[in-house]
């Protein structure tokens, strides 16, 4: 697709950009540009542009504001030691984006255009990609822009990619997180939107996350909506359980949890190493019993932002328990180190995982 390039006349100066990138945190320091493509039932995909990052002008009746027809993705770009820039498995993000679009009755974007849009933004804002442990976080998203009141699929959408410079997720090294078990809030149910990356899923998790923080925890873990016994996922990360016999268990994909790309990458690495890995239901009662007996040695959560984060403690209305000594286990740390090295092109990985961006 041929993009119209409209450079931001008010882009940050080199001095201002350097100051902003010195300590960017996560999700606060945005680059100068964004990518937009429009879709309508009459024209299909049209008006592909790279332009100054700016607010959207929306009609008060825009469908997204009333019926939440919206999806998004998250992926990172890394600067290598040679100055080159790479993305990690962007084609999988493109595939998942379209799976979300189908579930939310939205237009599908060709996968190559999704990747190209990310590349276009990286190229024009290349100076915002840090070296070291930092990265450029890319947020492709799409929303219903048609103005109407009435419950039906919209016939107009806007696809957009924005980006922000981010530092290391954990300052001073990865730290174990504490988890609160939500026993009366559900993230998703069978036949719902749990496998789609749509904003409504995250909005529904916020009250449970607030409860977790109130209980002194970092994250919340959701149980299944039918029996309230099977572990599903955190508000935005998948879970893995590592046992004393070397085996690994992770909850299965069944339409109620997000098919994480980091999750899939970990499964492939473990299986290539000959590790016994099961995707099967795992109950909160088994989690507690196995942790207390010592059978369960390590637990970690995974996702694009944090990559891997050890779970050190679990709290609930039925009592608290520790995982091992509450720290980051050796296997978790080794896996995190290996995966981040592959993502940054510092270690070999499966073919096609690292996508080189032509600058």
C-alpha positions in Angstrom: 0.0 0.0 0.0 1.3 3.5 -0.9 1.2 5.8 2.2 1.1 9.5 2.0 3.8 10.9 4.2 3.0 14.2 5.9 5.8 15.1 8.3 5.0 16.8 11.6 6.1 20.5 11.3 6.2 20.7 15.1 8.2 17.5 15.8 10.2 17.5 19.0 13.7 18.9 18.8 16.6 16.6 19.3 17.3 18.2 22.8 13.6 17.8 23.8 13.5 14.2 22.5 16.6 13.2 24.4 15.2 14.6 27.6 12.0 12.8 27.2 13.7 9.5 26.4 16.0 9.7 29.4 13.4 8.2 31.7 10.3 7.4 29.7 8.5 5.0 32.0 5.8 3.1 30.1 3.1 4.5 27.9 3.7 8.2 28.6 6.3 9.4 26.1 4.8 9.4 22.5 6.6 9.8 19.2 5.9 12.6 16.7 3.7 10.8 14.2 1.0 8.2 13.7 -0.4 6.1 10.9 -4.0 6.1 9.9 -6.0 4.2 7.3 -9.8 4.5 6.8 -12.3 1.9 5.9 -15.8 2.2 4.6 -18.3 -0.3 3.1 -18.2 1.7 -0.1 -14.5 2.3 -0.5 -12.8 -0.4 1.5 -9.4 0.5 2.9 -8.4 4.0 1.7 -6.5 7.2 2.7 -3.3 5.5 4.1 -1.3 8.3 5.8 1.7 8.8 8.0 1.0 12.1 9.7 1.5 14.2 12.8 0.2 12.5 16.0 -2.9 14.5 16.9 -6.4 14.1 18.4 -9.1 12.6 16.4 -12.2 14.6 15.6 -15.2 12.3 16.3 -18.9 12.8 16.0 -20.6 12.5 19.4 -22.6 9.6 17.9 -19.5 7.7 16.8 -20.3 4.0 17.3 -17.1 3.3 19.3 -18.3 5.8 22.0 -21.6 3.9 22.5 -21.1 0.3 21.5 -17.3 -0.2 22.2 -16.5 -1.6 18.7 -12.8 -1.4 19.1 -9.7 -3.7 19.1 -6.0 -3.2 19.5 -2.6 -4.9 19.6 0.8 -4.3 21.3 4.2 -5.1 20.0 7.8 -3.7 20.3 10.6 -2.6 18.1 14.2 -3.0 19.3 17.4 -1.3 18.3 20.3 -3.7 17.9 24.0 -3.2 18.6 24.5 -2.5 14.9 22.0 0.3 15.0 19.4 -1.7 13.0 15.8 -2.0 14.2 13.8 -5.2 14.5 10.3 -6.3 15.5 9.4 -9.6 17.1 6.9 -11.8 15.3 4.7 -8.9 14.0 2.9 -11.3 11.6 1.4 -13.0 14.6 0.1 -9.7 15.9 -1.5 -9.1 12.5 -3.2 -12.5 12.6 -4.5 -11.9 16.1 -5.7 -8.5 15.1 -7.8 -9.9 12.4 -9.1 -12.7 14.7 -10.2 -9.9 17.0 -11.8 -8.0 14.1 -13.9 -11.0 13.1 -15.2 -11.5 16.6 -16.1 -7.8 16.9 -17.8 -7.7 13.5 -15.1 -5.3 12.1 -13.3 -5.0 8.8 -10.2 -7.2 8.5 -6.9 -5.5 7.5 -4.6 -7.3 5.2 -1.7 -8.7 7.3 1.0 -7.3 5.1 -0.6 -3.8 5.5 -0.6 -4.2 9.3 3.1 -4.9 9.3 3.8 -2.2 6.7 1.9 0.4 8.8 4.1 -0.5 11.8 7.3 -0.2 9.6 6.2 3.2 8.2 5.8 4.6 11.7 9.2 3.1 12.9 10.9 4.6 9.9 9.7 8.2 10.3 10.1 8.1 14.1 13.3 6.0 14.0 15.1 8.4 16.4 12.6 7.5 19.1 13.8 3.9 19.2 16.2 3.7 22.2 19.1 1.3 22.6 20.0 -0.7 25.7 17.1 -2.2 27.6 14.5 0.2 26.2 12.3 -0.3 23.2 9.6 1.4 21.1 6.2 0.1 22.0 3.8 0.1 19.1 0.0 0.3 19.6 -2.0 -0.6 16.5 -5.8 -0.2 17.0 -9.0 0.2 15.2 -12.4 1.7 16.1 -15.8 2.2 14.7 -16.1 5.9 13.5 -19.5 5.8 11.9 -22.0 8.2 13.4 -25.3 6.5 14.3 -27.3 5.3 17.3 -28.5 1.7 16.9 -27.0 -1.7 17.7 -25.5 -2.9 14.4 -22.0 -3.5 13.0 -20.5 -0.1 11.9 -19.8 0.5 8.2 -16.8 2.9 8.8 -13.6 2.3 10.7 -10.3 4.0 11.4 -7.1 2.0 11.8 -4.3 3.7 13.6 -0.8 3.0 14.9 0.8 5.2 17.6 4.1 4.5 19.4 5.8 5.4 22.6 9.4 5.1 23.9 9.6 2.8 26.9 12.3 1.9 29.3 13.0 -1.4 31.1 9.7 -2.6 32.5 11.3 -3.5 35.8 13.8 -0.9 37.0 16.8 -2.6 38.7 15.9 -6.0 37.3 12.8 -8.1 37.2 10.9 -8.4 40.5 8.4 -11.1 41.5 4.7 -9.9 41.5 2.0 -10.7 44.1 -1.4 -11.9 42.9 -4.9 -11.5 44.2 -7.4 -14.2 43.3 -10.7 -12.6 42.1 -13.5 -14.9 43.4 -16.5 -12.7 42.4 -15.4 -10.8 39.3 -15.1 -12.5 35.9 -13.0 -11.4 32.9 -14.8 -13.5 30.2 -17.1 -16.4 29.7 -17.7 -19.1 27.1 -18.8 -17.7 23.8 -17.8 -14.2 24.9 -14.9 -12.0 23.8 -12.2 -13.4 26.0 -10.0 -14.4 23.1 -10.3 -11.0 21.4 -8.0 -8.1 22.3 -10.7 -5.5 22.7 -10.9 -2.7 25.2 -14.0 -4.0 26.9 -12.2 -7.0 28.3 -9.7 -4.7 30.0 -12.3 -2.3 31.2 -14.1 -5.2 32.8 -10.9 -6.2 34.6 -10.2 -2.8 36.1 -12.4 -3.1 39.2 -10.8 -6.5 40.0 -7.4 -4.9 39.5 -8.3 -2.1 41.8 -9.4 -4.7 44.4 -6.0 -6.4 44.0 -4.2 -3.2 44.7 -6.4 -2.5 47.7 -5.3 -5.9 49.0 -1.7 -5.0 48.6 -1.1 -7.0 45.4 0.4 -6.1 42.0 -2.0 -8.1 39.7 -5.3 -10.0 39.7 -5.8 -13.5 38.5 -9.2 -14.5 37.1 -10.9 -17.9 37.5 -13.3 -19.5 35.1 -16.8 -18.0 35.1 -18.7 -21.3 35.3 -17.2 -23.1 38.3 -14.9 -20.4 39.8 -12.2 -23.0 40.3 -10.0 -23.1 37.1 -7.1 -20.6 36.8 -7.4 -18.6 33.6 -5.1 -15.5 33.3 -4.2 -12.2 34.8 -5.7 -9.0 33.7 -3.3 -8.8 30.8 -0.9 -11.7 31.0 -0.9 -15.5 30.6 0.4 -17.9 33.4 2.8 -20.8 33.4 3.4 -23.3 36.3 6.8 -25.1 36.7 7.0 -28.3 38.7 9.7 -30.2 40.6 9.8 -33.0 37.9 10.7 -30.4 35.2 7.2 -30.4 33.6 5.3 -27.2 32.8 1.5 -26.5 32.7 -0.3 -23.5 31.3 -4.1 -23.0 31.0 -5.5 -24.0 27.6 -6.9 -21.7 25.0 -10.6 -22.2 24.9 -12.0 -18.8 23.9 -11.9 -17.3 27.3 -8.3 -16.2 27.5 -6.1 -14.3 25.2 -3.8 -16.3 22.9 -0.7 -14.5 23.9 2.2 -14.3 21.4 4.7 -14.4 24.3 2.8 -17.4 25.5 3.1 -19.1 22.1 6.8 -18.3 21.9 7.5 -19.8 25.3 5.6 -23.0 24.4 7.7 -23.4 21.3 11.0 -22.8 23.1 10.1 -25.3 25.9 8.9 -28.0 23.5 12.0 -27.6 21.3 14.1 -28.2 24.4 12.2 -31.4 25.1 10.4 -30.1 28.1 7.1 -31.8 29.0 4.5 -29.1 28.5 0.7 -29.5 29.0 -2.0 -27.0 28.1 -4.7 -28.2 30.5 -7.0 -26.8 33.2 -5.3 -26.2 36.6 -7.4 -25.3 39.6 -6.8 -22.7 42.3 -7.0 -25.5 44.9 -4.2 -27.5 43.1 -2.2 -24.3 42.8 -2.4 -23.8 46.6 -1.7 -27.5 47.5 1.2 -27.9 45.1 2.8 -24.7 46.3 2.5 -25.7 49.9 3.8 -29.2 49.3 6.8 -27.9 47.2 5.7 -29.8 44.1 5.2 -26.5 42.4 8.5 -24.7 42.2 8.0 -21.6 40.1 5.1 -19.6 38.5 5.5 -16.8 36.0 3.2 -14.5 34.0 4.1 -13.4 30.5 3.1 -10.7 28.0 4.5 -8.2 25.6 5.2 -5.4 28.2 6.9 -7.4 30.9 8.0 -10.4 28.9 8.2 -12.7 31.9 7.5 -11.8 35.5 7.8 -14.3 38.4 4.8 -14.8 40.7 6.1 -14.8 44.3 2.9 -14.7 46.4 -0.8 -15.4 46.0 -3.4 -13.9 48.2 -7.1 -14.7 48.4 -10.1 -14.7 50.8 -9.2 -18.3 51.5 -5.7 -17.5 52.6 -2.3 -16.6 51.3 0.6 -18.8 50.0 4.1 -18.4 48.6 5.6 -19.8 45.5 9.0 -21.3 46.5 10.8 -18.7 48.5 8.9 -15.9 46.9 11.7 -14.9 44.6 12.4 -15.3 40.9 13.3 -18.9 40.1 16.3 -20.0 38.1 14.2 -21.5 35.3 12.1 -18.4 35.0 15.1 -16.1 34.9 16.9 -18.3 32.4 13.8 -18.4 30.1 13.3 -14.6 30.4 17.0 -14.0 29.5 16.8 -16.3 26.6 13.6 -14.9 25.1 14.6 -11.2 25.5 18.0 -12.1 23.8 16.1 -13.6 20.9 13.7 -10.6 20.7 16.7 -8.2 20.5 18.6 -10.3 17.9 21.3 -11.2 20.5 20.7 -14.9 20.3 19.4 -17.3 17.6 15.8 -18.2 17.6 13.3 -20.0 15.4 13.3 -18.9 11.8 11.1 -15.9 11.1 10.7 -14.7 14.6 12.9 -11.5 14.2 11.6 -9.1 11.6 14.2 -6.6 10.2 12.9 -3.1 9.5 14.3 -1.5 6.4 15.3 2.0 7.3 
